[in-house]
Amino acid sequence: MDGMVNWMAKRINIRPTTSVYATYKNIRYDPWTAIAEFVDNSTQSYYDNTEKLNSTKYWNGLAVDIEYKRDKVSGDHLIIKDNAYGMDFRDFQRAIMLDSPPRKKSRSEFGMGLKTAACWFGKCWSVESVALGSGVKYKTTVDVEALSKYKNEEITVEEIPCSTKDHGTTITIWNLNRTLSGTQIGKTKDQLRGMYRTDLRSGKIKILYNGVGLVYEMPKILTEILPDGKEKVWEKDIDISFDFNGETKRVYGFIGLLDEGSTSGAGFTLIRYGRVIVGGYENGYRPEEIFEKSNSYVYQRLFGELNLDGWRVTQTKDAFDLYGGLEDVLIEKLKAECEDYRKKAKEYRKRPKASINTGIETLVNTFSNAGIIDDVVVTPIPEDVNVESSKTAISQSNIKPTTKVELVPDPTDIEVEGDRGKRIVFSCNGKQYIFNFILKKDDPDSRWLNIAMSGDEYIVEWNIRHMFFKPYINDEHFLTIMEQFTFALALSEIEAMRLSVDGKIDPSSIRMRMNETLKAVIKEGH
């Protein structure tokens, strides 16, 4: 029926008690686990009816749109809208009534998610849904406080004729018990993109938050170059089955090693029916028997995605029920699969990397934003610029070592990427300067800092391989900080010399200028 006519009404009996709806606001949810209840319903409706949806000419994949609307007058609203198959009246009843689980095991196993999550979020909520081809949209509104107060046993459902091409469900929640703001918004989006990684990777399902699609990016997996020159990618599929209390339990998926160690990104992600239960975006499953202590390399590198379809979960679907010895067996089986990966994680040391270009970009932005330098132009350094060819040495900080130090390559030393530095043209206190800022990275025997003048240009050369820096240089943040410190010191010396009356520099003037520069920089950094 494509035409619109006056709507009719049905009623749903929601006995035995309506006051229980009000208790759902106390369920142990997080915003993302509550929103996931709605996304579970949407994605399951799609999977249950994929063939029918794909047969429609206009179908372009499932879209679940999560919209959080701020309104200072009427209050914030949360709206979850999908273009899935939709609900007929029987499914609509089941979604509203208590103790009415779906007909088969799925992501929406308990039949409680919509009700509990909606009541957790707000005091009022509505559901409207139309099944593909039905031409009938059902809509109802639930006022939780009114149900509890007046003990109503029935809820009115509007029956609205619509186009047979319409399909999908919209849930609107208002008079919110919980609002979303600040860091909670970012964390909610991160958790959702992690929880529905399988759906998002398929390319057939889109999940949007306020119109922006969520994207899950797989972490980079460790690829090792073997002595024979071949590559070994540290990732492997696993498929384990075992009997437990008369039931066959299956675990399948993959394990691997992260290219970059991460205390938050490592760990096993436990998935059920394609939806993450444990470890959506962080807090992966990391039993100590496998991952050891939190400061271990195994804890920071080993990860994987493990499917536990059919395994029991908690009602809020944020944990598996692994009691009665089941977790002990699971850990034993997984540990056996991970032994070679645990060993590699312990022995492998990745050579840290830092970029000269990135460090100088940070330096320029920091000093510019702090108001220390202006009118900055950064270009490559000409090949013929070096300290040895300069005419005047302004400063040579520290005496060269009396003993020659050989640079012995160390596979754990930081690898500095990019060219040797940048030419930085800038203004400071009304004077234009040209700094050829060079990072010397191949001579521990050289002085830690050289400042020289060549014509109207200055050469500032920091030797990052000086032996004093060896204990710290593998920290890429140290490299960035020291670049800023060295630049500030060079600028303070040159400014003090320029402004000197008799050409002599009082050491205290350098310290004072250095102090003011560093104060401005740290103030900008905070």
C-alpha positions, 0 to 999 in steps of 0.5 A: 500500500503506497498511499497514506491513510489514517493510522489505526492502533493495536495494544501490547500487554506487557504484564506481569509487571511494568515497574521493572522497566524503571529498574533497568537504569541501574544495569551495569552498562557503559554508553557503548555497550548500551548502544551496542544493544541497538546495533546488535538488533540492526545487524542481526536483522540484516544477517537474518534477511540478507537475501531479501534485502539484496534482491531489492533494486535500491539496496546498497548495504546496511547503514546504522546511524547513531545520532546524538542531538544536543538541545538545551531547551528540550534536552539531549536526544539519542536516535538510532536508525537503520535500514535493515529488514524491519519488524513485523508485528510479532517481532515488534511485540517481542522487542517491547515485551519482557521475557520474550527472547528471539526464536534462535541464538544470535547477537540478540540472544536474550531478547532484553537488549532494546528494553534494557538499553533504552531504559538505561539511557532515558526515561522516555523512548519510542520505537518505530519499525516497518518490515520490507514489503509489509506497507505497515509501520508500527510505532509505540512510545514508552514513558518509564516513569508513567508505567511505574507510577500508574502500573499500566498493563498495556502499551498502545501501538500505532499502525501506520500505512506506508510504502511497501518499499520502506523498511528499517527501525528507528529508536528515539530516546529522550529525558536522558538518565545519561548524557554523552560529552567530552572524552566519552564521545571519543571513547564510545566511537572507538569502542564501537568501531572495535566491537563491530570490526568484522562488520565494518571490514566486510564493506557491506555494513556502515555504522555512523556517529552523527553522520561520520562513518566509523572505520576500524584499522587493523594494527600492523603485524610484525614482519621479520627479515630472516637471514636468508632474506625471506620475510616471515609474517608473524600471524597464523590461523588457529582452530581449536575444538575440545569437549567440556562438560558434554559440550563441544567448544570451538575457538577459531581465528588468528594470533599474531605479534604487533609490529609496534608494542602496545600496552593497550592494543595487545591482547586477545579480542574475543568475538561471538557471532562476529561481534566483539565481546571482550577487547573492543578497542582496548582491555583485551583478554590477557591471562597472565599464564600466557601474557605474563606481567604487564611489563613483559614483551609478550603482554605488549606484542601478542594479540589476536582475534578469537571467535567463540560462537555459541559460548555463553555471555553475560546479559550485558554481553561484555564478558564470557561466562568462563566459570566452572573450570572452562577458563582454565582449559581455554588458557591451556589450549591457547598457551599451547598454540602461542608458544613460538609467538611468546618466545619471539615476543620475548627475544625480538627487539625492534629498532626504534625510529624517529624522523628528523623532519617531524622533529623540526616541524614540531620545533618550528610550530612550538616556537612559532606558537609561543611567539618566539620566532615569526615569518618562518620558512623551512627548506632543505639544507644545501649539500655544501653547508657544514661546520668545517667549511664555516669561517667563524666558530661561535661556540663549541660546547664541550672538549672533544674526547681524548680517546677515539670512540668507534661507532659500533652499529647496534640493532637496538639503536634508534634509526633516524630517518629523513635528511640531515636537517633543515634550513630555517629562515625566521625573525626574532626580535625584529632580526632575520636569521638563517639557521642551518639546523643539522643533526649529526648522527654518525660520529660519537667522537664529535662535540655534542654541539657546534655553532658556527657562522658562515656569511650571514648564516648560522650552522647549528649542529647537534651530535645526537650520537654523542656518548652522553645521549646514548642511554636516552636517544632510543626514546623518540620523545627525547629527540624532539625535546633535545632539538627544541632545547638545542635550538633555544640554546643556540638562539640565546647565545646568538641573541646575547652576542648580537645585543652585547654592547662591547662584543663580550657576553655575560654568561648570565645573559645567555641563561636569562634568555634561555630561561625566558625561551624555555618558559614560553615553550613549556607554556605553549606545550601545556 
